[in-house]
Amino acid sequence: MPDSALRAATFLDKGGVGKTTATAHIGVALDRHGYDVLLLDLAGKQGDLAKHFGLWEDVQAGEDRWPNITTVFQDQWEKIAEKLPTPVDDLIMPTGEGPDLIPAHESLDGLDATLGNIDDAAERYSRLDEFLTEDVADDYDVILLDLPGSTSNIAYNGLWAAGHVVAPVRPGPFEAGQAEQLRQDLETIRNEQGVSIELVMVLLNEVDERTKAGKTYLEEFQTEYPDSLAPTQIPSSQDVQNAQMNGGTLFALERRSKTADRAIEAYETDAEVLVDRLGAEE
């Protein structure tokens, strides 16, 4: 196990590509491999990661919960943490499938503007990294961040804190361009902001390699991303939606389709490779 938590963020400057689904399933797969995993939802107040584990009603019931994820970005977080007996534990919910979760909160709506009022870029973008480093990293083997589907002060905090990006991509005429734009954006961040952020995994979702279009699509990404493409791509499965309706991941389904079993195998393989790549980057 790593001495301190390995970190990665699921991110692409586009919504609906499967970031939350990938975060949840990779997290559970890593737990099944014996890693202590923390999932952190920064993707928006809708709380999709909590919904994925059937926890949304619990989150809503505790919407007045304090501290919450936005609290760790505040100037006073260090003093708050000193005064509370278990400040980090108060943020965390067990998912019931292994990983722990720090859920999204409705106050994320105003967080981006709050961060925008901080003049110094290094201070503006390093708040989350400081929290994870000082308060969380020693308690987990892997931390996975689910980021918004657009560039923002929140997303930059996540990228700075993670240092590594998993980019879920769905087949389509524009998605390859989105992935290429991400690669360029990360290069710009490295050059302009002086931080190391690497694209460690491009994860293709809903790819049918049995079709001509699927094979062509896969070949294109193998050519463009030979070092970062996930070793196994995630097939489309209706059971993903079925599992979500039951408040869980594919791993929690008692009866699964063949495509669901293939997806689980893919997530388990990719999760192990992700840890290897993160470890190699340390």
C-alpha positions in Angstrom: 0.0 0.0 0.0 1.2 3.6 -0.7 2.7 5.6 2.2 0.3 8.4 1.5 -2.8 8.6 -0.6 -2.5 8.4 -4.4 -4.8 10.9 -6.0 -6.7 11.2 -9.3 -9.6 13.3 -10.6 -12.1 12.4 -13.2 -12.4 15.3 -15.5 -13.3 16.4 -19.0 -14.6 19.8 -20.0 -17.9 18.3 -21.0 -20.9 16.9 -19.2 -22.5 13.5 -19.6 -19.3 11.6 -20.3 -19.6 9.2 -17.3 -17.3 10.9 -14.8 -19.4 10.1 -11.8 -20.1 6.5 -12.9 -16.4 6.0 -13.5 -15.5 7.5 -10.1 -17.9 5.2 -8.3 -17.0 2.0 -10.0 -13.2 2.5 -10.0 -13.5 3.4 -6.3 -15.4 0.2 -5.5 -13.0 -1.9 -7.7 -10.0 -0.5 -5.8 -11.7 -1.3 -2.5 -12.2 -4.9 -3.7 -8.5 -5.0 -4.4 -7.8 -4.1 -0.8 -7.2 -0.3 -1.0 -8.8 2.2 1.5 -10.5 4.6 -0.8 -12.1 8.1 -0.4 -14.4 9.5 -3.0 -15.0 13.3 -3.1 -17.9 14.9 -5.0 -17.2 18.4 -6.3 -19.3 18.0 -9.5 -22.2 20.1 -8.2 -24.9 20.5 -5.7 -27.0 17.8 -7.4 -25.0 15.2 -5.5 -24.8 12.5 -8.2 -22.1 10.5 -6.5 -24.3 10.2 -3.4 -27.2 9.2 -5.6 -25.0 6.5 -7.1 -24.8 4.9 -3.7 -28.4 5.5 -2.7 -27.3 8.1 -0.1 -29.0 11.2 -1.6 -31.9 11.2 0.9 -29.4 11.0 3.8 -27.5 13.9 2.3 -30.7 16.0 1.8 -31.8 15.2 5.4 -28.5 16.6 6.6 -28.3 19.6 4.2 -27.7 21.8 7.3 -24.7 19.6 8.0 -21.7 21.6 9.2 -18.9 21.3 8.4 -19.4 20.3 4.8 -17.2 20.1 1.7 -17.3 23.9 1.1 -16.1 24.5 4.7 -12.6 23.1 3.9 -12.1 25.9 1.3 -12.6 28.6 3.9 -9.9 30.8 5.4 -11.0 29.6 8.8 -10.9 25.9 8.1 -7.7 25.3 10.2 -9.2 27.0 13.2 -12.6 25.2 12.7 -10.8 21.9 12.5 -8.9 22.6 15.8 -12.1 23.3 17.7 -14.2 20.3 16.5 -13.5 16.9 18.0 -13.8 15.0 14.7 -13.9 17.5 11.8 -12.9 15.2 9.0 -15.1 12.3 10.3 -18.0 14.8 10.3 -17.6 15.2 6.5 -17.5 11.6 5.6 -20.3 9.1 4.8 -19.7 5.3 4.3 -21.0 4.2 0.9 -21.9 0.7 2.0 -19.8 -0.7 -0.9 -16.4 -0.1 0.7 -15.2 3.4 -0.2 -15.9 6.4 2.0 -17.6 9.5 0.5 -17.4 13.2 1.1 -20.6 14.2 -0.6 -21.4 17.4 -2.5 -23.4 20.2 -0.7 -25.8 22.8 -2.0 -23.3 25.5 -0.9 -21.0 24.4 -3.8 -23.2 26.8 -5.9 -21.5 29.8 -4.4 -18.0 28.4 -3.9 -16.7 29.2 -7.4 -17.4 32.9 -6.9 -15.9 32.9 -3.4 -12.7 31.4 -4.7 -12.7 33.9 -7.5 -12.4 36.7 -5.0 -9.0 35.4 -3.9 -6.5 37.5 -5.8 -3.5 35.2 -5.5 -3.8 32.3 -7.9 -1.6 29.9 -5.9 -3.8 30.5 -2.8 -7.0 30.3 -4.8 -6.2 26.9 -6.4 -4.4 25.2 -3.5 -7.1 25.2 -0.9 -8.3 21.6 -1.6 -4.7 20.3 -1.8 -3.9 21.7 1.6 -7.0 20.0 3.1 -6.2 16.6 1.6 -2.5 16.8 2.5 -3.0 18.0 6.0 -6.2 16.3 7.1 -7.0 13.3 4.9 -4.1 11.7 2.9 -2.6 9.6 5.7 -5.9 7.8 6.3 -6.4 6.5 2.8 -4.5 4.7 0.1 -6.4 6.3 -2.9 -8.4 9.5 -3.2 -10.7 10.0 -6.2 -12.2 13.4 -7.0 -15.3 13.8 -9.2 -14.9 17.2 -10.8 -17.4 19.6 -12.6 -17.8 19.1 -16.3 -16.4 22.5 -17.0 -13.3 24.5 -16.1 -13.8 26.6 -13.0 -12.1 27.6 -9.8 -13.5 24.4 -8.2 -12.2 22.3 -11.0 -8.8 23.9 -10.8 -8.7 23.2 -7.1 -9.4 19.5 -7.9 -6.8 19.4 -10.6 -4.1 21.0 -8.4 -5.0 18.6 -5.5 -5.1 15.5 -7.6 -2.2 16.1 -10.0 -3.5 13.2 -12.2 -6.5 13.1 -14.5 -8.8 10.2 -15.6 -10.7 11.3 -18.6 -13.9 9.3 -19.3 -14.9 9.6 -23.0 -18.0 8.4 -24.8 -18.0 7.5 -28.6 -19.1 10.4 -30.7 -17.8 12.8 -33.4 -16.7 15.5 -31.0 -15.4 13.5 -28.0 -11.9 12.9 -29.5 -11.6 16.7 -29.8 -12.6 17.1 -26.2 -9.9 14.7 -25.1 -7.4 16.5 -27.2 -8.5 19.9 -25.8 -8.0 18.5 -22.3 -4.5 17.4 -23.1 -3.8 21.0 -24.4 -5.4 22.5 -21.3 -3.3 20.5 -19.0 -0.2 21.6 -20.8 -1.3 25.2 -20.5 -1.9 24.8 -16.7 1.6 23.2 -16.3 3.3 26.0 -18.2 1.3 29.0 -16.8 0.7 27.9 -13.2 3.8 25.8 -12.6 2.0 22.7 -11.3 2.3 19.1 -12.5 -0.9 17.7 -13.8 -0.8 14.5 -15.9 -3.3 12.7 -18.0 -2.9 9.2 -16.6 -5.9 7.5 -18.1 -8.3 7.9 -21.0 -11.3 5.7 -20.3 -13.6 4.9 -23.2 -17.2 4.3 -22.1 -19.9 2.5 -24.0 -17.6 1.1 -26.7 -18.7 -1.9 -28.7 -15.5 -3.3 -30.1 -17.5 -5.9 -32.1 -18.8 -3.2 -34.5 -16.8 -1.6 -37.2 -17.4 1.9 -35.8 -16.3 0.7 -32.3 -13.1 -0.8 -33.7 -12.3 2.3 -35.6 -13.0 4.5 -32.6 -10.7 2.4 -30.4 -7.9 2.4 -33.0 -8.0 6.2 -33.2 -7.6 6.5 -29.4 -4.9 3.8 -29.3 -2.9 5.9 -31.9 -3.5 9.3 -30.2 -3.1 8.1 -26.5 -0.8 5.1 -26.6 0.5 5.7 -23.0 -2.7 6.9 -21.3 -5.5 4.8 -22.9 -7.0 2.4 -20.4 -6.1 -1.2 -21.1 -9.8 -2.3 -21.1 -12.7 -0.3 -22.4 -16.1 -0.1 -20.6 -18.9 -1.7 -22.6 -22.4 -0.3 -22.6 -24.8 -2.0 -20.1 -28.4 -1.2 -19.1 -27.5 -2.6 -15.7 -25.6 0.6 -14.9 -29.0 2.4 -14.8 -30.6 -0.5 -13.1 -27.9 -0.4 -10.4 -28.3 3.3 -9.9 -32.1 2.9 -9.5 -31.3 0.4 -6.7 -28.8 2.8 -5.1 -25.6 1.0 -5.9 -23.0 0.2 -8.5 -22.8 -2.8 -10.8 -20.8 -4.6 -8.1 -23.9 -4.5 -5.8 -26.3 -6.1 -8.2 -27.3 -9.6 -7.3 -28.3 -10.6 -10.8 -26.2 -9.2 -13.6 -26.2 -9.3 -17.4 -23.2 -10.5 -19.4 -22.4 -6.9 -20.3 -22.5 -5.9 -16.7 -20.0 -8.7 -15.9 -17.8 -7.5 -18.7 -18.0 -3.9 -17.4 -17.0 -5.0 -13.9 -14.0 -6.9 -15.2 -13.0 -3.8 -17.2 -13.3 -1.6 -14.1 -11.3 -4.0 -12.0 -8.5 -4.2 -14.6 -8.4 -0.5 -15.2 -8.4 0.3 -11.5 -5.3 -1.8 -10.9 -3.5 -0.2 -13.8 -4.5 3.3 -12.6 -2.9 2.6 -9.2 0.3 1.4 -11.0 0.3 4.6 -13.1 -0.3 6.8 -10.1 2.5 5.0 -8.2 4.9 5.4 -11.1 4.2 9.2 -11.2 5.0 9.6 -7.5 
